[in-house]
C-alpha cells in the first residue's frame, strides 16, 4: 500500500478542505460524458483547479489530464492526497461497482474527499440486473415480468423462454459495457444466446442471466441527483442505441440523444415522480443505502404506463452531452449540496431550448474498428459544442482513440433546427471511416 504520510497531517488537510471556498476537483473517466462534466465544472466559480483521469484530448481543454486508470484506487487516492483534492466525481460505472466510494471512506488520508457516486451497495442497482429487479419488485417500482437463471440452469432457462411470448429479452446480470442486453425474436435464437452467455460471451457478467418479457413502447431516460434522503430532478433525455438508421442493427453505447423529450408532459412527469422516483427513493432509504450521486432511470412508456428497464448508478452517455449544456445551475454547487444537507433547497434551472446530440463513430463500431485516425476540421465546426469521447492528442494532432469519437451538441428552439446544426458540423469534421446517424429524434 502507498504511504500517505505527508507534510500536513490528515487533520490539517480536512480542516483546510472545509475552510476553503475554492475547490480542487478530480473527474474519473475518459469519454464524452466526462468532457461534459469537465466543461460544466470549469464554468463554476467554486472550482479552482480541475483534473481528469485519464481524460481525452477534449478534457485537456477544460483542465489537466492525469494518466491514472479509473480502477487504480490506490493511485487515485494518492493523487487526491498529494494534490489536496476536495471532490472526486466518478463518471463511469466500473469504479463505483468495484467500490471506490467505500475505499475512500475507509482510508483516513482521503476520507474527507467528497465522492460523487454511491457506495458499492448502491452501485449494485447497476452492477447486478437481478439485484435491481428484486429491488424494484420489493418496493413496487413498475418493471417487466422476469426470472433469473444461473449458468447451470440452461434447461430451466430454455423452458421459461418457451412459456413466454416472443420476442424475449435476455440480460447478462453483470456489467457488459452496455452490450449485455439481447432481444431474441425466436426460441432457437434465445437458446443459442443463452448458451453463448453461459459459456462466457460476456465473461463473468453472464454467469447469471435475467430473462424478461418484451415491452413494446418508446424509451426515455430520467436523471436525479440524490443524497440518499432527498433528490433534485435533472432534465429527461432520450438516447438512440442502435447503430443503424431507424433503430436497426447492433446495440452501441449510444449514437445520439435529445433533451427535453417532447412526450414527457405534465401527466407523464406526475406518473414518473409518483410511480417510479418516489418508490425508488423509498427503497434507497429503507435499505439504508449510502447514495450520494446521480441515478439514471431507463424507462419504457407503454401506452400510458411507465416501466423501469434499468437503473444506472451514474449519468448516461451520450445523454449527459445533451443535458449539461441545458443546465443553467452551478453543477459544483449542486454536487456540493449532497454533503452539507442543502440538496432539498436547490433549484435546478434549465435552458428551455432543445439540445440535439449526434455521435461520430469509427468505421466498424460497435464491432472491430481501427484507432489512430487523424481528425480534421475541428476548428471549422461552429455553432455547436463538440465533446470529445474517444480521442487523444499526438504531436499537435487529435486522433481517434475509441469507437465513439465525438459528440456534437447543438442548442436550438426546435429539435429539427438543432439536428440540422449538428448535421452540418458532422459533415465538416472528418476522419477516415467516420459514420453517424442522420435520424436522431426521428421517432418524436
C-alpha positions in Angstrom: 0.0 0.0 0.0 1.1 3.6 -0.7 2.4 5.5 2.3 0.1 8.6 2.6 2.3 10.4 5.2 2.7 13.9 4.0 4.0 17.2 5.5 0.5 18.1 6.5 -1.4 15.8 8.9 -4.7 14.3 7.9 -6.5 16.6 10.4 -4.8 19.7 8.8 -5.9 18.6 5.4 -9.5 18.1 6.4 -9.6 21.5 8.2 -8.2 23.1 5.1 -10.7 21.4 2.8 -13.7 22.6 4.9 -12.4 26.1 5.2 -11.6 26.8 1.5 -14.1 28.3 -0.8 -12.2 27.3 -4.0 -12.4 23.6 -4.7 -9.9 21.2 -6.3 -11.9 18.6 -8.3 -10.9 15.3 -9.9 -13.1 13.7 -12.5 -12.7 10.0 -13.3 -13.3 8.9 -16.9 -12.3 9.5 -20.5 -15.5 9.7 -22.5 -17.9 12.3 -23.8 -19.8 12.2 -20.5 -16.6 13.2 -18.7 -15.9 16.0 -21.1 -19.4 17.3 -20.5 -18.8 17.2 -16.7 -15.4 18.9 -17.2 -17.0 21.7 -19.3 -19.8 22.3 -16.7 -17.4 22.1 -13.7 -14.8 24.5 -15.1 -17.6 27.1 -15.6 -18.3 27.1 -11.9 -16.9 29.9 -9.7 -16.5 27.3 -7.0 -13.9 25.3 -9.0 -10.3 26.4 -8.6 -8.4 23.5 -10.1 -9.8 20.7 -12.3 -8.1 17.4 -13.1 -9.4 14.5 -15.2 -8.1 10.9 -15.0 -7.3 9.7 -17.6 -9.3 12.2 -19.7 -9.0 12.7 -23.5 -8.0 15.4 -26.0 -11.1 17.4 -25.2 -10.9 17.3 -21.4 -7.4 18.7 -21.7 -9.0 21.9 -22.9 -11.0 22.2 -19.7 -8.5 21.1 -17.0 -5.4 18.9 -16.6 -5.4 15.3 -17.6 -3.8 12.8 -15.3 -2.6 9.4 -16.5 -4.3 7.2 -13.9 -6.7 4.3 -14.6 -10.2 4.7 -13.3 -9.8 1.4 -11.4 -6.4 2.1 -9.8 -7.9 3.1 -6.5 -4.5 3.3 -4.7 -3.1 5.8 -7.3 -6.3 7.8 -7.4 -6.3 8.1 -3.6 -2.6 9.0 -3.7 -3.2 11.8 -6.2 -6.1 13.1 -4.2 -3.9 13.2 -1.1 -0.9 14.8 -2.8 -3.0 17.4 -4.7 -5.4 18.1 -1.8 -8.4 17.2 -3.9 -11.8 18.2 -2.3 -14.2 16.4 -4.6 -14.0 13.2 -6.7 -16.6 13.0 -9.5 -16.9 9.4 -10.7 -18.1 9.3 -14.4 -18.2 5.6 -15.4 -19.9 2.7 -13.6 -17.0 0.3 -13.1 -15.1 2.1 -10.3 -18.4 2.6 -8.5 -19.4 -1.1 -8.8 -15.9 -2.0 -7.6 -16.4 0.2 -4.5 -14.4 3.3 -4.9 -16.7 5.3 -2.6 -16.2 2.7 0.1 -12.4 2.7 -0.5 -12.2 6.5 0.1 -14.5 6.3 3.2 -12.2 3.6 4.8 -8.9 5.4 4.0 -8.1 8.1 6.6 -5.9 10.1 4.3 -8.8 10.7 1.8 -11.9 10.0 3.8 -12.7 13.8 3.8 -12.9 13.8 -0.1 -16.4 14.3 -1.3 -17.0 11.3 -3.6 -19.9 12.0 -6.0 -21.2 8.4 -6.5 -22.9 5.7 -4.4 -21.2 3.1 -2.3 -20.8 -0.4 -3.7 -24.2 -1.4 -2.3 -25.9 1.5 -4.2 -23.9 0.7 -7.3 -25.4 -2.8 -7.3 -28.5 -1.2 -8.8 -26.5 -1.1 -12.0 -23.9 -3.8 -11.2 -26.5 -6.6 -10.9 -29.6 -6.8 -13.0 -31.1 -9.4 -10.6 -30.4 -7.2 -7.6 -32.1 -4.3 -9.4 -35.1 -6.3 -10.4 -35.6 -7.7 -6.9 -35.3 -4.1 -5.6 -38.0 -2.9 -8.0 -40.3 -5.8 -7.1 -39.8 -5.2 -3.4 -40.6 -1.5 -3.5 -43.3 -1.5 -6.1 -41.4 0.0 -8.9 -43.2 -1.0 -12.2 -41.0 -3.2 -14.3 -41.3 -6.1 -16.8 -42.0 -9.6 -15.5 -38.8 -11.7 -15.2 -36.9 -14.6 -13.8 -33.2 -15.1 -13.3 -31.1 -18.2 -14.0 -27.6 -19.3 -13.3 -25.1 -20.9 -15.7 -26.0 -24.4 -14.5 -29.7 -23.8 -15.2 -29.7 -23.7 -19.0 -32.6 -26.3 -19.3 -34.8 -24.4 -16.9 -34.0 -21.1 -18.7 -34.9 -22.5 -22.1 -38.1 -23.9 -20.5 -39.0 -20.4 -19.2 -38.4 -18.9 -22.6 -40.7 -21.5 -24.2 -43.5 -20.2 -21.9 -43.1 -16.5 -22.9 -44.5 -14.7 -25.9 -41.9 -13.6 -28.5 -39.7 -11.7 -28.6 -37.9 -12.2 -25.3 -35.2 -10.1 -23.6 -32.0 -11.6 -22.2 -29.8 -9.6 -19.9 -26.4 -10.5 -18.6 -26.6 -9.9 -14.9 -23.3 -8.0 -14.5 -21.6 -5.2 -16.3 -21.1 -5.7 -20.0 -20.2 -2.3 -21.3 -23.8 -1.6 -22.4 -23.8 -4.6 -24.7 -25.2 -7.3 -22.4 -28.9 -7.0 -23.5 -30.1 -9.1 -26.4 -33.7 -9.2 -27.8 -34.4 -12.6 -29.3 -37.2 -13.0 -31.9 -37.2 -16.8 -32.0 -36.8 -19.6 -29.4 -33.9 -21.0 -31.3 -32.1 -17.7 -31.2 -32.9 -17.4 -27.5 -31.5 -20.8 -26.7 -28.3 -20.1 -28.7 -27.9 -16.8 -27.0 -28.4 -18.3 -23.5 -25.7 -21.0 -24.3 -23.3 -18.2 -25.5 -23.9 -16.1 -22.4 -23.5 -19.1 -20.0 -20.3 -20.0 -21.9 -18.6 -16.7 -21.4 -19.8 -14.4 -24.2 -19.9 -11.5 -21.7 -17.3 -13.0 -19.2 -18.4 -13.4 -15.6 -21.3 -10.9 -16.3 -23.2 -13.7 -18.0 -22.8 -16.3 -15.2 -26.4 -15.3 -14.3 -29.0 -14.2 -16.8 -32.2 -12.3 -16.3 -35.0 -13.2 -18.8 -37.7 -10.6 -19.2 -40.9 -10.2 -21.1 -40.5 -7.8 -24.0 -42.2 -4.4 -23.7 -43.4 -2.6 -26.8 -43.2 1.2 -26.4 -41.0 4.2 -26.5 -37.9 4.6 -24.3 -36.6 7.7 -22.4 -34.3 8.3 -19.5 -34.8 10.2 -16.2 -32.0 11.5 -14.1 -31.9 12.6 -10.4 -29.2 13.8 -8.1 -29.7 12.3 -4.6 -28.1 12.3 -1.2 -30.0 9.2 -0.3 -32.7 11.1 1.5 -34.0 13.7 -0.9 -33.3 14.4 -4.6 -33.5 17.0 -7.3 -34.6 16.2 -10.8 -32.4 16.8 -13.9 -33.9 17.1 -17.4 -35.1 13.9 -19.1 -33.4 12.8 -22.3 -33.8 10.1 -25.0 -30.8 8.3 -26.5 -30.5 6.1 -29.6 -28.6 2.9 -29.1 -28.8 1.1 -32.4 -26.0 1.6 -35.0 -28.4 1.9 -38.0 -30.9 4.4 -39.2 -34.4 3.8 -37.9 -33.1 2.0 -34.9 -31.7 -1.0 -36.7 -28.6 -3.2 -36.3 -26.4 -3.8 -33.3 -26.6 -2.1 -30.0 -24.0 0.5 -29.2 -23.1 2.7 -26.3 -25.3 5.4 -27.9 -25.4 7.1 -31.3 -27.1 10.3 -30.2 -29.5 11.9 -27.7 -32.1 14.7 -27.4 -33.3 16.7 -24.4 -36.0 17.6 -23.5 -38.3 14.7 -24.5 -41.4 16.1 -26.2 -43.9 13.5 -25.0 -42.8 13.8 -21.3 -45.7 16.2 -20.5 -47.1 17.1 -17.0 -49.1 13.8 -16.9 -46.1 11.7 -17.6 -44.0 13.7 -15.1 -46.6 13.1 -12.5 -46.5 9.3 -13.1 -42.7 9.4 -13.2 -42.5 11.0 -9.8 -45.3 9.1 -8.0 -44.8 5.7 -9.5 -41.1 5.5 -10.2 -38.9 8.0 -8.4 -40.7 8.1 -5.0 -40.8 4.3 -4.7 -37.1 4.1 -5.7 -36.1 6.7 -3.2 -38.2 4.9 -0.5 -36.2 1.7 -1.3 -32.9 3.5 -1.1 -33.9 4.9 2.3 -35.4 1.6 3.6 -32.3 -0.4 2.6 -30.0 2.2 4.3 -28.1 2.7 1.1 -25.4 5.4 1.3 -26.1 7.1 -2.1 -24.6 10.5 -2.9 -24.6 10.9 -6.6 -26.5 10.6 -9.8 -29.1 8.0 -10.6 -30.2 7.2 -14.2 -33.5 5.5 -14.6 -34.1 3.9 -18.0 -37.8 3.9 -18.8 -40.3 2.4 -21.3 -43.6 4.1 -21.9 -46.2 1.6 -22.9 -49.4 3.4 -23.7 -50.0 5.5 -20.5 -47.9 3.2 -18.3 -44.3 3.6 -17.3 -41.9 0.7 -16.7 -38.3 0.8 -15.5 -36.0 -1.1 -17.8 -32.8 -0.4 -15.8 -31.0 1.7 -13.2 -27.6 3.2 -13.8 -25.6 4.5 -10.8 -24.2 7.4 -12.8 -25.1 9.8 -15.6 -25.7 8.4 -19.0 -23.5 8.7 -22.1 -24.5 10.3 -24.5 -27.4 11.8 -22.5 -25.1 13.9 -20.4 -23.8 15.7 -23.5 -27.4 16.8 -24.2 -28.4 17.5 -20.6 -25.5 19.5 -19.2 -25.4 22.2 -22.0 -29.0 23.0 -20.9 -28.0 23.3 -17.2 -28.3 26.9 -16.0 -27.4 26.0 -12.4 -23.9 25.7 -11.0 -23.1 22.0 -11.2 -20.5 22.2 -8.5 -22.9 23.9 -6.1 -25.5 21.1 -6.8 -22.9 18.3 -6.1 -21.6 20.1 -3.0 -25.1 20.2 -1.6 -25.0 16.4 -1.4 -22.6 16.7 1.5 -23.9 19.6 3.6 -27.6 18.8 3.8 -28.8 21.5 1.4 -29.8 19.4 -1.6 -33.5 19.9 -0.8 -33.1 23.7 -1.0 -31.5 23.6 -4.5 -33.3 24.8 -7.6 -32.3 23.3 -11.0 -32.7 26.0 -13.7 -32.7 24.8 -17.3 -32.3 26.4 -20.7 -35.7 25.8 -22.4 -34.1 25.1 -25.8 -33.7 21.7 -27.3 -30.3 20.0 -27.2 -29.6 17.6 -30.1 -26.5 15.4 -29.8 -25.1 13.4 -32.7 -22.2 10.9 -32.2 -19.4 10.4 -34.7 -18.1 6.9 -34.5 -15.2 4.9 -36.0 -15.9 2.7 -39.0 -16.8 -0.8 -37.9 -18.1 0.2 -34.5 -19.6 -1.5 -32.4 -17.5 -4.4 -33.7 -13.9 -4.2 -34.8 -12.6 -0.8 -35.7 -9.3 1.0 -36.1 -7.9 3.7 -33.9 -5.3 6.5 -34.6 -7.1 8.2 -37.5 -6.4 12.0 -37.7 -9.4 14.1 -37.0 -9.6 17.1 -39.4 -11.6 20.4 -39.4 -12.4 20.5 -35.6 -11.7 24.2 -35.6 -14.1 24.8 -38.5 -17.1 23.4 -36.7 -19.1 26.4 -35.3 -22.5 26.8 -33.7 -22.3 23.5 -31.7 -20.5 22.2 -28.7 -18.0 19.5 -29.6 -17.5 16.9 -26.8 -14.6 14.5 -27.2 -15.4 10.9 -26.4 -12.7 8.6 -27.9 -9.8 11.0 -28.8 -6.1 11.6 -27.9 -3.7 14.3 -28.7 -0.5 13.4 -30.5 2.2 15.8 -31.9 -0.4 18.6 -32.2 -3.0 16.4 -34.0 -6.2 15.0 -32.5 -6.5 11.3 -33.3 -9.4 8.8 -32.9 -8.9 6.6 -29.8 -12.2 4.8 -29.4 -15.4 3.5 -31.1 -17.4 6.7 -30.2 -15.1 9.6 -31.2 -17.0 12.9 -30.8 -20.4 14.1 -29.6 -21.8 17.2 -31.4 -24.4 19.0 -29.4 -26.5 21.9 -30.8 -29.0 24.1 -28.8 -31.9 25.5 -30.8 -35.6 26.4 -30.3 -36.7 23.3 -32.1 -35.3 19.8 -32.2 -35.2 19.8 -36.0 -33.2 23.1 -36.1 -30.7 21.6 -33.5 -30.4 18.4 -35.6 -29.7 20.4 -38.8 -26.9 22.3 -37.0 -25.4 19.2 -35.6 -25.5 17.5 -39.0 -23.7 20.5 -40.6 -20.8 20.0 -38.2 -20.9 16.3 -38.6 -20.3 16.8 -42.3 -17.5 19.3 -41.7 -15.5 17.3 -39.1 -13.8 14.4 -40.8 -11.7 11.3 -40.2 -11.2 8.1 -42.1 -14.1 5.7 -41.5 -16.4 8.4 -40.0 -20.0 7.3 -39.5 -23.0 8.9 -37.9 -26.8 8.6 -37.8 -28.8 11.3 -39.5 -32.1 10.5 -37.9 -31.7 11.2 -34.2 -35.1 12.2 -32.9 -36.9 10.6 -35.9 -39.5 8.8 -33.7 -40.5 12.0 -31.9 
